[in-house]
Amino acid sequence: MNAKSNLPEAWFAKAEAGLQAAELLLNTTTPLLDIVCYHAQQCAEKYLKGYLVLFLRQQRPGQSR
């Protein structure tokens, strides 16, 4: 990720894109389930990373946001 990786919104946007990719792949005539699972797992990791960035930001008093 780029310099915006300290922004939870950037991680959430990446997670949403991964979720959309998984949904598109799942809704094909012959879904590639291993690839769908990969995107779903990556999506979960990115949501978690965004949450951690947000949580840690709130735990540091006096830090600019």
Buried (B, 14 or more C-beta within 10 A) or exposed (E): EEEEEEBBEBBBBBBEBBBEBBEEBBEEEEEEEEEBEBBBEBBEBBBEBBBEBBEEBEEEEEEEE
